[in-house]
Amino acid sequence: MAKLKVKDLQNLTPDELKEKKDGLKKELFSLRLQAKSGKLEKHSTIRSTKRDVARVLTVLTQKERS
């Protein structure tokens, strides 16, 4: 998955952001399973997915506070 841009995330509604967060968490779980079973080729995808989750949560928090 490509790196999520903050500008793109800011245009989404809170419900869309929550859906995006849930999808990313499921993807992260899948990546972790692949890593444990030795089928994951690029371990850096776990790190980038975790950062994408953080970006989504940051934008979601900003929207909820404003």
Wavefront OBJ file of the C-alpha trace (Angstrom):
o trace
v 0.000 0.000 0.000
v 1.205 3.479 -0.793
v 1.954 5.949 1.967
v -1.151 7.845 3.000
v -1.004 11.597 2.601
v -2.294 13.781 5.416
v -3.960 16.149 2.951
v -5.966 13.250 1.514
v -6.953 12.049 4.976
v -8.150 15.497 6.032
v -10.719 15.431 3.230
v -12.362 12.275 4.593
v -15.257 12.185 7.049
v -14.748 10.737 10.544
v -16.678 7.594 9.557
v -14.463 7.081 6.512
v -11.386 7.556 8.691
v -12.632 4.910 11.131
v -13.179 2.489 8.242
v -9.694 3.248 6.931
v -8.240 2.633 10.421
v -10.036 -0.701 10.736
v -8.795 -1.789 7.307
v -5.225 -0.831 8.140
v -5.347 -2.700 11.453
v -6.578 -5.837 9.666
v -3.795 -5.451 7.119
v -1.259 -5.028 9.937
v -2.510 -8.212 11.598
v -2.161 -10.076 8.311
v 1.353 -8.733 7.802
v 2.368 -9.838 11.291
v 1.082 -13.347 10.617
v 3.004 -13.464 7.353
v 6.154 -12.310 9.129
v 5.853 -15.016 11.782
v 5.280 -17.717 9.169
v 8.224 -16.490 7.081
v 6.166 -15.525 4.030
v 6.645 -11.768 4.277
v 9.244 -10.487 1.830
v 9.415 -6.807 2.812
v 9.352 -6.341 6.570
v 9.316 -2.580 6.096
v 5.635 -2.821 5.123
v 4.799 -3.488 8.783
v 6.505 -0.259 9.813
v 4.839 1.817 7.094
v 1.411 0.354 7.898
v 1.855 1.212 11.580
v 2.725 4.756 10.598
v -0.347 4.951 8.342
v -2.515 3.902 11.291
v -0.920 6.659 13.364
v -1.593 9.226 10.628
v -5.257 8.213 10.449
v -5.629 8.365 14.230
v -3.977 11.793 14.352
v -6.320 13.250 11.734
v -9.313 11.588 13.392
v -8.401 13.136 16.761
v -7.946 16.548 15.164
v -11.384 16.325 13.550
v -13.041 15.249 16.802
v -11.510 18.149 18.741
v -12.548 20.802 16.242
l 1 2 3 4 5 6 7 8 9 10 11 12 13 14 15 16 17 18 19 20 21 22 23 24 25 26 27 28 29 30 31 32 33 34 35 36 37 38 39 40 41 42 43 44 45 46 47 48 49 50 51 52 53 54 55 56 57 58 59 60 61 62 63 64 65 66
